[in-house]
Amino acid sequence: MFWKTKPKPGTVYLGESTRLDGSRQVYTGMTRRPVWTRWREHMKGRGGGYTSRGVWFRPLAAFWSRNPRKAERTIKSWSPSRKRSFAGFIARRYRGKRDY
């Protein structure tokens, strides 16, 4: 029999990638490792092709999810302005609950 497996929890994060021409793009990613480790990779230029071609990466927000793949897919379908407003909401919500 095939049992439906429970998805592994993880962190979904949003960041802003500044391109060589000065344009900015909102990046959405997912990790099951510590989010600061992943952000550090982006900032040092080892974050994959999408963010490494830029000149700067700025973390915007991160949140814990029980199904991070679904949450990442949902957020990626949003417009850039909606992603930015959501990132602001998450950052304000978790400002006092830091665990790092």
FIKOLZA-526400 format. One record per atom (N, C-alpha, C): residue in one letter; x negated, y, z. Coordinates in Angstrom, 3 decimals, decimal comma, padded with zeros to 6 digits. Atoms other than C-alpha are relative to their C-alpha. Example, Ala and Ser with C-alpha at 12.3 -4.5 7.8 and 13.67 -1.06 7.14 Angstrom:
BEGIN
@res: a | px: -000,890 | py: -001,190 | pz: 000,000 .
@res: a | px: -012,300 | py: -004,500 | pz: 007,800 .
@res: a | px: -000,900 | py: 001,200 | pz: 000,000 .
@res: s | px: 000,820 | py: -001,190 | pz: -000,060 .
@res: s | px: -013,670 | py: -001,060 | pz: 007,140 .
@res: s | px: 000,770 | py: 001,090 | pz: 000,730 .
// end
This chain:
BEGIN
@res: m | px: -000,832 | py: -001,193 | pz: 000,000 .
@res: m | px: 000,000 | py: 000,000 | pz: 000,000 .
@res: m | px: -000,867 | py: 001,243 | pz: 000,000 .
@res: f | px: 000,697 | py: -001,275 | pz: 000,031 .
@res: f | px: -000,998 | py: 003,564 | pz: -000,574 .
@res: f | px: 000,648 | py: 000,941 | pz: 000,997 .
@res: w | px: -000,508 | py: -000,912 | pz: -001,014 .
@res: w | px: -000,593 | py: 005,728 | pz: 002,462 .
@res: w | px: -000,447 | py: 001,404 | pz: -000,337 .
@res: k | px: 000,336 | py: -001,399 | pz: 000,236 .
@res: k | px: -000,517 | py: 009,443 | pz: 002,144 .
@res: k | px: -000,945 | py: 000,453 | pz: 001,110 .
@res: t | px: 000,961 | py: -000,414 | pz: -001,016 .
@res: t | px: -003,609 | py: 010,751 | pz: 003,878 .
@res: t | px: 000,241 | py: 001,444 | pz: 000,394 .
@res: k | px: -000,173 | py: -001,344 | pz: -000,539 .
@res: k | px: -003,497 | py: 013,814 | pz: 006,032 .
@res: k | px: -001,162 | py: 000,872 | pz: -000,492 .
@res: p | px: 001,106 | py: -000,844 | pz: 000,471 .
@res: p | px: -005,491 | py: 016,754 | pz: 004,586 .
@res: p | px: -000,901 | py: 000,434 | pz: 001,145 .
@res: k | px: 000,949 | py: -000,446 | pz: -001,013 .
@res: k | px: -008,630 | py: 017,780 | pz: 006,438 .
@res: k | px: 000,115 | py: 001,501 | pz: 000,169 .
@res: p | px: -000,086 | py: -001,448 | pz: -000,209 .
@res: p | px: -008,427 | py: 021,222 | pz: 008,046 .
@res: p | px: -001,302 | py: 000,696 | pz: -000,375 .
@res: g | px: 001,181 | py: -000,780 | pz: 000,348 .
@res: g | px: -010,826 | py: 024,002 | pz: 007,137 .
@res: g | px: 000,305 | py: 001,488 | pz: 000,048 .
@res: t | px: -000,124 | py: -001,446 | pz: -000,021 .
@res: t | px: -011,310 | py: 027,724 | pz: 006,696 .
@res: t | px: 000,145 | py: 000,529 | pz: -001,418 .
@res: v | px: -000,170 | py: -000,704 | pz: 001,265 .
@res: v | px: -010,047 | py: 029,850 | pz: 003,829 .
@res: v | px: -000,503 | py: 001,416 | pz: 000,230 .
@res: y | px: 000,579 | py: -001,325 | pz: -000,192 .
@res: y | px: -011,919 | py: 033,118 | pz: 003,313 .
@res: y | px: 000,149 | py: 000,847 | pz: -001,250 .
@res: l | px: -000,062 | py: -000,962 | pz: 001,093 .
@res: l | px: -011,742 | py: 036,230 | pz: 001,169 .
@res: l | px: -001,206 | py: 000,915 | pz: 000,091 .
@res: g | px: 001,154 | py: -000,887 | pz: 000,051 .
@res: g | px: -014,640 | py: 038,374 | pz: 000,069 .
@res: g | px: 000,066 | py: 000,864 | pz: -001,240 .
@res: e | px: 000,035 | py: -000,913 | pz: 001,134 .
@res: e | px: -015,422 | py: 041,169 | pz: -002,322 .
@res: e | px: -001,366 | py: -000,101 | pz: -000,663 .
@res: s | px: 001,223 | py: 000,135 | pz: 000,763 .
@res: s | px: -018,016 | py: 040,603 | pz: -005,035 .
@res: s | px: -000,154 | py: 001,230 | pz: -000,887 .
@res: t | px: 000,280 | py: -001,152 | pz: 000,849 .
@res: t | px: -019,566 | py: 043,695 | pz: -006,621 .
@res: t | px: -000,854 | py: -000,473 | pz: -001,168 .
@res: r | px: 000,671 | py: 000,443 | pz: 001,210 .
@res: r | px: -020,648 | py: 043,079 | pz: -010,220 .
@res: r | px: -001,110 | py: 000,959 | pz: -000,409 .
@res: l | px: 001,101 | py: -000,829 | pz: 000,488 .
@res: l | px: -023,641 | py: 044,457 | pz: -012,105 .
@res: l | px: 000,490 | py: 001,318 | pz: -000,593 .
@res: d | px: -000,529 | py: -001,230 | pz: 000,592 .
@res: d | px: -021,430 | py: 047,003 | pz: -013,894 .
@res: d | px: 000,727 | py: 000,875 | pz: 001,012 .
@res: g | px: -000,623 | py: -000,795 | pz: -001,060 .
@res: g | px: -020,052 | py: 048,273 | pz: -010,556 .
@res: g | px: 001,427 | py: -000,395 | pz: 000,311 .
@res: s | px: -001,377 | py: 000,424 | pz: -000,271 .
@res: s | px: -016,648 | py: 046,585 | pz: -010,775 .
@res: s | px: 000,011 | py: -000,947 | pz: 001,200 .
@res: r | px: -000,138 | py: 000,846 | pz: -001,188 .
@res: r | px: -015,352 | py: 044,748 | pz: -007,732 .
@res: r | px: 001,097 | py: -001,019 | pz: -000,236 .
@res: q | px: -000,977 | py: 001,062 | pz: 000,146 .
@res: q | px: -013,526 | py: 041,439 | pz: -007,666 .
@res: q | px: 000,202 | py: -000,663 | pz: 001,357 .
@res: v | px: -000,311 | py: 000,680 | pz: -001,257 .
@res: v | px: -011,778 | py: 039,735 | pz: -004,774 .
@res: v | px: -000,189 | py: -001,493 | pz: -000,213 .
@res: y | px: 000,322 | py: 001,420 | pz: 000,093 .
@res: y | px: -013,111 | py: 036,210 | pz: -004,243 .
@res: y | px: 000,709 | py: -000,743 | pz: 001,127 .
@res: t | px: -000,642 | py: 000,860 | pz: -000,991 .
@res: t | px: -011,172 | py: 033,474 | pz: -002,448 .
@res: t | px: -000,704 | py: -001,345 | pz: -000,007 .
@res: g | px: 000,683 | py: 001,279 | pz: -000,096 .
@res: g | px: -012,900 | py: 030,353 | pz: -001,190 .
@res: g | px: 000,476 | py: -000,802 | pz: 001,189 .
@res: m | px: -000,386 | py: 000,904 | pz: -001,070 .
@res: m | px: -012,510 | py: 027,402 | pz: 001,135 .
@res: m | px: -001,243 | py: -000,770 | pz: 000,427 .
@res: t | px: 001,117 | py: 000,786 | pz: -000,504 .
@res: t | px: -015,001 | py: 025,627 | pz: 003,367 .
@res: t | px: 000,443 | py: -000,769 | pz: 001,238 .
@res: r | px: -000,247 | py: 000,771 | pz: -001,221 .
@res: r | px: -014,974 | py: 022,981 | pz: 006,048 .
@res: r | px: -001,176 | py: 000,123 | pz: 000,954 .
@res: r | px: 001,152 | py: -000,306 | pz: -000,848 .
@res: r | px: -018,324 | py: 024,145 | pz: 007,400 .
@res: r | px: 000,266 | py: 001,327 | pz: 000,712 .
@res: p | px: -000,187 | py: -001,324 | pz: -000,605 .
@res: p | px: -018,773 | py: 027,247 | pz: 009,568 .
@res: p | px: 000,042 | py: 001,081 | pz: -001,085 .
@res: v | px: -000,212 | py: -001,006 | pz: 001,043 .
@res: v | px: -017,568 | py: 030,242 | pz: 007,559 .
@res: v | px: -001,200 | py: 000,940 | pz: -000,123 .
@res: w | px: 001,170 | py: -000,883 | pz: 000,070 .
@res: w | px: -020,633 | py: 032,327 | pz: 008,460 .
@res: w | px: -001,112 | py: -000,629 | pz: -000,834 .
@res: t | px: 000,988 | py: 000,686 | pz: 000,829 .
@res: t | px: -022,858 | py: 029,685 | pz: 006,814 .
@res: t | px: 000,323 | py: 000,211 | pz: -001,473 .
@res: r | px: -000,419 | py: -000,174 | pz: 001,393 .
@res: r | px: -020,856 | py: 029,939 | pz: 003,597 .
@res: r | px: -000,178 | py: 001,447 | pz: -000,452 .
@res: w | px: 000,169 | py: -001,422 | pz: 000,343 .
@res: w | px: -020,828 | py: 033,750 | pz: 003,658 .
@res: w | px: -001,474 | py: 000,323 | pz: -000,202 .
@res: r | px: 001,438 | py: -000,245 | pz: 000,127 .
@res: r | px: -024,605 | py: 033,737 | pz: 004,151 .
@res: r | px: -000,500 | py: -000,482 | pz: -001,361 .
@res: e | px: 000,378 | py: 000,499 | pz: 001,322 .
@res: e | px: -024,984 | py: 031,623 | pz: 001,019 .
@res: e | px: 000,426 | py: 000,968 | pz: -001,097 .
@res: h | px: -000,467 | py: -000,982 | pz: 000,986 .
@res: h | px: -022,900 | py: 034,103 | pz: -000,956 .
@res: h | px: -000,892 | py: 001,239 | pz: 000,010 .
@res: m | px: 000,776 | py: -001,234 | pz: -000,116 .
@res: m | px: -024,902 | py: 037,065 | pz: 000,353 .
@res: m | px: -001,423 | py: -000,164 | pz: -000,510 .
@res: k | px: 001,366 | py: 000,229 | pz: 000,467 .
@res: k | px: -028,237 | py: 035,451 | pz: -000,519 .
@res: k | px: -000,047 | py: -000,399 | pz: -001,471 .
@res: g | px: -000,028 | py: 000,303 | pz: 001,420 .
@res: g | px: -027,089 | py: 034,708 | pz: -004,072 .
@res: g | px: 000,046 | py: -001,473 | pz: -000,338 .
@res: r | px: -000,097 | py: 001,433 | pz: 000,266 .
@res: r | px: -026,627 | py: 030,960 | pz: -003,707 .
@res: r | px: 001,437 | py: -000,479 | pz: 000,155 .
@res: g | px: -001,398 | py: 000,337 | pz: -000,242 .
@res: g | px: -022,849 | py: 031,024 | pz: -003,576 .
@res: g | px: 000,731 | py: -000,598 | pz: -001,172 .
@res: g | px: -000,672 | py: 000,493 | pz: 001,197 .
@res: g | px: -022,150 | py: 029,582 | pz: -007,007 .
@res: g | px: -000,018 | py: 001,083 | pz: -001,062 .
@res: g | px: 000,088 | py: -000,925 | pz: 001,127 .
@res: g | px: -021,880 | py: 031,243 | pz: -010,380 .
@res: g | px: 000,856 | py: 001,240 | pz: 000,129 .
@res: y | px: -000,931 | py: -001,123 | pz: -000,043 .
@res: y | px: -018,904 | py: 033,471 | pz: -009,653 .
@res: y | px: -000,527 | py: 001,157 | pz: 000,846 .
@res: t | px: 000,470 | py: -001,072 | pz: -000,878 .
@res: t | px: -020,450 | py: 035,406 | pz: -006,768 .
@res: t | px: -001,486 | py: 000,276 | pz: -000,151 .
@res: s | px: 001,446 | py: -000,203 | pz: 000,111 .
@res: s | px: -024,156 | py: 034,932 | pz: -007,510 .
@res: s | px: -000,380 | py: 000,964 | pz: -001,109 .
@res: r | px: 000,293 | py: -000,937 | pz: 001,083 .
@res: r | px: -023,964 | py: 036,986 | pz: -010,706 .
@res: r | px: 000,204 | py: 001,441 | pz: 000,443 .
@res: g | px: -000,220 | py: -001,346 | pz: -000,506 .
@res: g | px: -022,943 | py: 039,970 | pz: -008,617 .
@res: g | px: -001,221 | py: 000,547 | pz: 000,704 .
@res: v | px: 001,112 | py: -000,617 | pz: -000,704 .
@res: v | px: -025,179 | py: 042,382 | pz: -006,765 .
@res: v | px: 000,258 | py: 000,084 | pz: 001,499 .
@res: w | px: -000,332 | py: -000,109 | pz: -001,413 .
@res: w | px: -023,351 | py: 042,345 | pz: -003,441 .
@res: w | px: 001,231 | py: -000,832 | pz: 000,297 .
@res: f | px: -001,176 | py: 000,740 | pz: -000,458 .
@res: f | px: -020,890 | py: 040,167 | pz: -001,516 .
@res: f | px: 000,339 | py: 000,488 | pz: 001,389 .
@res: r | px: -000,444 | py: -000,511 | pz: -001,298 .
@res: r | px: -018,854 | py: 041,576 | pz: 001,366 .
@res: r | px: 001,156 | py: -000,850 | pz: 000,501 .
@res: p | px: -001,107 | py: 000,784 | pz: -000,561 .
@res: p | px: -016,736 | py: 039,284 | pz: 003,576 .
@res: p | px: 001,148 | py: 000,910 | pz: 000,408 .
@res: l | px: -001,179 | py: -000,777 | pz: -000,384 .
@res: l | px: -013,187 | py: 040,564 | pz: 004,076 .
@res: l | px: 000,745 | py: -000,639 | pz: 001,173 .
@res: a | px: -000,762 | py: 000,657 | pz: -001,061 .
@res: a | px: -011,390 | py: 037,975 | pz: 006,214 .
@res: a | px: -000,109 | py: -001,508 | pz: -000,151 .
@res: a | px: -000,035 | py: 001,465 | pz: 000,023 .
@res: a | px: -011,135 | py: 034,289 | pz: 007,094 .
@res: a | px: 001,060 | py: -000,474 | pz: 000,977 .
@res: f | px: -000,989 | py: 000,571 | pz: -000,914 .
@res: f | px: -008,469 | py: 032,117 | pz: 008,661 .
@res: f | px: -000,034 | py: -001,517 | pz: -000,107 .
@res: w | px: -000,025 | py: 001,450 | pz: -000,119 .
@res: w | px: -008,089 | py: 028,507 | pz: 009,750 .
@res: w | px: 001,287 | py: -000,521 | pz: -000,626 .
@res: s | px: -001,172 | py: 000,575 | pz: 000,643 .
@res: s | px: -005,717 | py: 026,288 | pz: 007,794 .
@res: s | px: -000,008 | py: -001,512 | pz: 000,168 .
@res: r | px: -000,105 | py: 001,460 | pz: -000,089 .
@res: r | px: -004,433 | py: 022,740 | pz: 008,224 .
@res: r | px: -000,093 | py: -000,640 | pz: -001,377 .
@res: n | px: 000,116 | py: 000,484 | pz: 001,376 .
@res: n | px: -004,318 | py: 022,384 | pz: 004,439 .
@res: n | px: -000,682 | py: 001,099 | pz: -000,821 .
@res: p | px: 000,687 | py: -001,132 | pz: 000,613 .
@res: p | px: -007,022 | py: 024,735 | pz: 003,107 .
@res: p | px: 000,025 | py: 000,005 | pz: -001,526 .
@res: r | px: -000,046 | py: 000,027 | pz: 001,465 .
@res: r | px: -006,899 | py: 023,549 | pz: -000,518 .
@res: r | px: 001,291 | py: 000,643 | pz: -000,516 .
@res: k | px: -001,284 | py: -000,582 | pz: 000,407 .
@res: k | px: -003,239 | py: 024,474 | pz: -000,790 .
@res: k | px: 000,014 | py: 001,501 | pz: 000,259 .
@res: a | px: 000,030 | py: -001,433 | pz: -000,339 .
@res: a | px: -003,770 | py: 027,816 | pz: 000,971 .
@res: a | px: -000,885 | py: 000,761 | pz: -000,987 .
@res: e | px: 000,900 | py: -000,656 | pz: 000,956 .
@res: e | px: -006,702 | py: 028,672 | pz: -001,321 .
@res: e | px: 000,671 | py: 000,136 | pz: -001,367 .
@res: r | px: -000,680 | py: -000,025 | pz: 001,297 .
@res: r | px: -004,694 | py: 027,778 | pz: -004,434 .
@res: r | px: 001,111 | py: 001,049 | pz: -000,010 .
@res: t | px: -001,075 | py: -000,987 | pz: -000,095 .
@res: t | px: -001,773 | py: 029,925 | pz: -003,250 .
@res: t | px: -000,552 | py: 001,416 | pz: -000,069 .
@res: i | px: 000,577 | py: -001,346 | pz: -000,041 .
@res: i | px: -003,956 | py: 032,969 | pz: -002,517 .
@res: i | px: -000,628 | py: 000,365 | pz: -001,339 .
@res: k | px: 000,623 | py: -000,286 | pz: 001,297 .
@res: k | px: -005,825 | py: 032,667 | pz: -005,828 .
@res: k | px: 001,023 | py: 000,424 | pz: -001,044 .
@res: s | px: -001,029 | py: -000,375 | pz: 000,971 .
@res: s | px: -002,521 | py: 033,070 | pz: -007,670 .
@res: s | px: 000,521 | py: 001,423 | pz: 000,214 .
@res: w | px: -000,470 | py: -001,348 | pz: -000,301 .
@res: w | px: -001,901 | py: 036,476 | pz: -006,042 .
@res: w | px: -000,772 | py: 001,049 | pz: -000,784 .
@res: s | px: 000,687 | py: -001,130 | pz: 000,627 .
@res: s | px: -002,808 | py: 039,857 | pz: -007,499 .
@res: s | px: -001,111 | py: 000,500 | pz: 000,921 .
@res: p | px: 001,087 | py: -000,517 | pz: -000,846 .
@res: p | px: -006,017 | py: 041,562 | pz: -006,288 .
@res: p | px: 000,486 | py: 000,930 | pz: 001,119 .
@res: s | px: -000,480 | py: -000,918 | pz: -001,042 .
@res: s | px: -004,055 | py: 044,241 | pz: -004,405 .
@res: s | px: 000,673 | py: -000,773 | pz: 001,137 .
@res: r | px: -000,637 | py: 000,807 | pz: -001,041 .
@res: r | px: -002,017 | py: 041,611 | pz: -002,564 .
@res: r | px: -001,047 | py: -000,744 | pz: 000,829 .
@res: k | px: 001,081 | py: 000,682 | pz: -000,721 .
@res: k | px: -005,206 | py: 039,701 | pz: -001,665 .
@res: k | px: -000,660 | py: 000,960 | pz: 000,990 .
@res: r | px: 000,636 | py: -000,987 | pz: -000,885 .
@res: r | px: -006,756 | py: 042,889 | pz: -000,227 .
@res: r | px: 000,881 | py: 000,341 | pz: 001,196 .
@res: s | px: -000,883 | py: -000,333 | pz: -001,118 .
@res: s | px: -003,688 | py: 043,737 | pz: 001,848 .
@res: s | px: 000,118 | py: -001,179 | pz: 000,961 .
@res: f | px: -000,036 | py: 001,186 | pz: -000,847 .
@res: f | px: -003,524 | py: 040,146 | pz: 003,133 .
@res: f | px: -001,278 | py: -000,113 | pz: 000,826 .
@res: a | px: 001,281 | py: 000,040 | pz: -000,714 .
@res: a | px: -007,226 | py: 040,277 | pz: 004,051 .
@res: a | px: -000,009 | py: 001,016 | pz: 001,137 .
@res: g | px: -000,085 | py: -001,006 | pz: -001,062 .
@res: g | px: -006,611 | py: 043,481 | pz: 006,003 .
@res: g | px: 000,881 | py: -000,458 | pz: 001,145 .
@res: f | px: -000,907 | py: 000,510 | pz: -001,024 .
@res: f | px: -003,700 | py: 041,874 | pz: 007,840 .
@res: f | px: -000,695 | py: -001,064 | pz: 000,845 .
@res: i | px: 000,700 | py: 001,073 | pz: -000,723 .
@res: i | px: -005,789 | py: 038,804 | pz: 008,759 .
@res: i | px: -001,115 | py: 000,580 | pz: 000,864 .
@res: a | px: 001,107 | py: -000,593 | pz: -000,766 .
@res: a | px: -008,763 | py: 040,933 | pz: 009,854 .
@res: a | px: 000,518 | py: 000,717 | pz: 001,238 .
@res: r | px: -000,568 | py: -000,692 | pz: -001,173 .
@res: r | px: -006,579 | py: 043,075 | pz: 012,122 .
@res: r | px: 000,566 | py: -000,997 | pz: 001,001 .
@res: r | px: -000,625 | py: 000,993 | pz: -000,870 .
@res: r | px: -004,796 | py: 040,025 | pz: 013,517 .
@res: r | px: -001,021 | py: -000,741 | pz: 000,846 .
@res: y | px: 001,000 | py: 000,793 | pz: -000,700 .
@res: y | px: -007,970 | py: 038,190 | pz: 014,493 .
@res: y | px: -001,132 | py: 000,815 | pz: 000,596 .
@res: r | px: 001,096 | py: -000,842 | pz: -000,498 .
@res: r | px: -010,074 | py: 041,148 | pz: 015,566 .
@res: r | px: -000,361 | py: -000,317 | pz: 001,446 .
@res: g | px: 000,268 | py: 000,251 | pz: -001,416 .
@res: g | px: -009,714 | py: 040,346 | pz: 019,275 .
@res: g | px: -000,205 | py: -001,465 | pz: 000,336 .
@res: k | px: 000,072 | py: 001,431 | pz: -000,275 .
@res: k | px: -009,886 | py: 036,559 | pz: 018,899 .
@res: k | px: -001,247 | py: -000,623 | pz: -000,584 .
@res: r | px: 001,231 | py: 000,529 | pz: 000,606 .
@res: r | px: -013,443 | py: 036,102 | pz: 017,686 .
@res: r | px: -000,579 | py: -001,121 | pz: 000,847 .
@res: d | px: 000,599 | py: 001,115 | pz: -000,715 .
@res: d | px: -015,094 | py: 032,834 | pz: 018,576 .
@res: d | px: -001,441 | py: -000,230 | pz: -000,432 .
@res: y | px: 001,398 | py: 000,134 | pz: 000,425 .
@res: y | px: -018,590 | py: 033,520 | pz: 017,242 .
@res: y | px: -000,878 | py: 000,932 | pz: 000,764 .
// end
